[in-house]
């Protein structure tokens, strides 16, 4: 199949392209500025894809500028859906949203029925994107994926696990972090793109699907695993400025729906991911 991928040059996109090519598909990396409606329309008309996997987004929650979240994540998605509906209406569209839309005040294991409670502009823009996508539901087959935290080789050090890995690789004596006792679901980018491919290439009925491991780890445990792998001990210092107010202690994803749709899909273990990243 011909698969059009937006955000193909990003962290996730590079792994997704490799996965699609390994499965024998024709991959087209979307080249236009997603915020330019005319350019998006022209490119979709030229490609006429069988599948669209939409990754392009402003993704770092800590970004100071607010407007790009909505220009790219919300309006850019609308431009893409509108163009696909006009020129390739039979193409299945997989949209990468985010588990950030659930917020950080509802704890436990969150399934797809958990009410959205976004707590930052990134999450609000993703929730607005999901709501807006419903306007094309009568013309397009759309699946929305909500990935929880995930990581891997090549992710920038501004994210938590790459920061920890970089400190161990440099054998730093101390690392400064925020709340080290909260537990979160951490996946592997290779597992995430395998799920995206499964949901896109043999698409289920249109729906929202969590992409997660169903397991949680706190920062102390992550540090302990990295220490065991490397043989290096690192002291943890905490900085209150890195902590979020009213943050729930445990926040995990419920992967039941994903695993029912893709019974052969299994997430990699966190230890496998850390070994891979530390050896890179």
N, C-alpha and C positions, 0 to 999 in steps of 0.2 A: 504493500500500500504506500501511497504518497502521504507522508506525515509532515505537516507544517508545525514547527516548534518556535514559539516566541521565547525570548530570554535564553536562546540557545548558547550564548557565550558566557552565561553566568555559572555560578558554582554547580547548581543542580543540572543546568542545561548541558554542560559538557559530559556528564555521566549519562544523561538521558540519550543524547545523540549516539554515544558509543553503544548503549544497550539496544537502541532501535536498529542500528546498522548491523549489530551482531545477530539480530533476528531476521535480517535480509530485507528490511524495508528501505524505501527511498525517503531520505530525510531532506527537508528544505528548511534552512535556518532563516527565520523571518528577519528581514533586513530593515524594514521601515521604522520610523519613529512612531511608536504606538499611539502617541498623542496627536498625530497628524491624520485626521480622518480620511482625507483624500488619498494620501499615500498608502494607508492601510487598505482602503478599498481597491486601489489599483493593484497592489501586490497579491491580494487574495484572488482577484479576478485572473491574474496571470498564472497563479499556481494551481487553482482549483483542487484543493487537497481532498483526500479521503478521510483523513483524521487531522484534528488540530489539538495540540497540547499547549496550553497557554500558561507559561511560567513567568513572563515578563512582569516585574513588579519592583517597587521600592520596598525593600524588605527589612532594613535595619530599624528596629523600633526606636532606637535612641537618636535617629536623625532629627536635627533641629527644625529644618524647613518642613512646614505642614503641607503646603499646596501640592508638591509632587506626589504625595500619597494618593490624593484624589485625582489628580491629572492622569497619573499612570495607572494606578490600581483600579480605580472606578471608571473614569471616562475612557481610558485606553481600552479596557475590556469591552465597553459598550461599542466603541468603534469596530473592534474585531468581530464581535457577534453580529453586528449589523452587516458587515461586509460578507461574512460567511453565509448569513441568511440569504443574501442577494445572489451570491455567485456559486456557493457550494452547499446548498441546503441539505444535501444528503450526508454531509460530513459530520461525524460525531465529534463533539468538542469536550475536551477535558479541561476544566479550569482549576488551577491550583489556588485554593484559598488558604486558610490558616486556622489552626486550633486557637490562635490568639483571640478569635471572636468570642470564645467562651469566657474570657476574662480571667482574673486571678483571685476571685473571692468564692468561687464554687469549687469545693474540693472533692476528693474521691476519684472514682473512675467515671469519666464523662463519655456518654454515647452521643449519637447524632441528634437525639431528642432534647439534649441539654439546652436550655434557653440561652441565646447569645447575650453576653453582657460585656461588650468590648470596653477596654479601659485605656486605650491610647489611640492616636490618629491612624496608625497602621491598621489596627484591628477594626476600627470604625470604617475605614475605607474598604477593607475586605468584606465586611458585613454588608456595606452598601453595594459593593460589587455583586455579591450573591443575590441580594434582593432585586437589583436591576436586571440580572440575568434572567429572571422569571419572565421579563417582558418578551423574551425570544423563545420561551418554552413551547409555544404553539407552532414554531417554525423550525426548531433545531432540537437535536438529541444532545442533551447537556448532562455531563456528570461533574459534580463539584467535589474535589478532594480537599479534606481538611488535615494537612499534616501537622503532627505535633513536633516538638524539637527534634532536629536531626543534624548530623555532622559528618565529617569525613575529610580526607586529604584535600587541601585546596581551599577550605573554608577560611575566611579571614579571622585574624586573631582577636578582633573586637567581640567575637562570640565566645561563650563560656568555655566549651571544651577545647577549641583550638588554643585559647589562652593558656589553659592548664597544660596541654601537650607541649606548647612552646616553652613554657617554664621548665618542664622536665627535660626537654631536649637540650636546653641550654644549661641544665643542671643548676638552676637558680636556687639559692638557699631559702627564699621566702616568696610567697605569692599572696597578693592582697585581693580579697574577694568580698562579696556581700554576705547575705544570709546563707550559711553553709549547711543548715539543717533542713531546708525545704527539699522535698523529693519530687522529681519530675521524670517524665517519659522521654528518653533519649534514643532516637533511632539512628540508622546508618543510611547515608545518601544512596548507597547501592541498593538497599532494600526499598527505599522510597521510589526510586526510578523503576524498579521491577514492578512495584504496585501500580505506578502510573501507566506503564506499558500494558499490564494486565487489564486495567480498567478502561483503557483507551482502545486497544486493538480488538478486544472481544467485549464490547461495552455491555454492561447490565442495563436494566431499565433506568431511566433518568432518576438520579437521586444524589444525596449527599453522603459521602463516605469518609470516615476517619481513617487516616493513615498513621499508624502508631504501633508500638510494641506490646502495650498492655502491662508493661513492667515499669517500676520507678526506681530511681537511684538518687541518693543525696550527694552533695559535693564531697563530704568526708569519704564516702564509699568510692567515688570516682578517683579521688586523690590516692586512696589506698590501693586501688587496682593499678594505677599508673606507677606507684612506688614499687609494687610487687614486680611489675614487668621490667622496670628499669633498674631496680636496686638502689634508687636514689630517694632519700628522705627530703621532704620539703615542708617547711613551717608555713602554717596558714595564718595570715593576719586578716582581720575583718575591718572594713571601712563602712561606717553607717551610711555614707553618701551613696553606696552601691545597693542599699537595701530598699525594697518597695514596701510601702505601708499596707497593712492589712492583707498580707500575702498568705494564702492558705498553705498549710504544711505539706499536704500531699495532693498532687494533681496528675492523674494518669489518663491515658486514652483507653477507651474500650474498642478493641479491634475485632469484635465478634462479627460485625457486618462485613468488614473487609475479608476476613478469613472464610466467611460463608460464600462470598462471591469469587474468591481466589483460593480454593482449598489447598493448592500446592505452594502458596506463598508463605514463607517463613522469614521473620526478621532476623538479622544477624545479632549476635549477642554484643553487649557493650564492651566486653573484654576483647572480642574479635576486632571491634572498631578501634579501640585504643591501641591494640598491638599494631594494627595497620598504620594508624596515624603516627605512632611513635617511631616506627621503622622507616617511614617515608623520607 
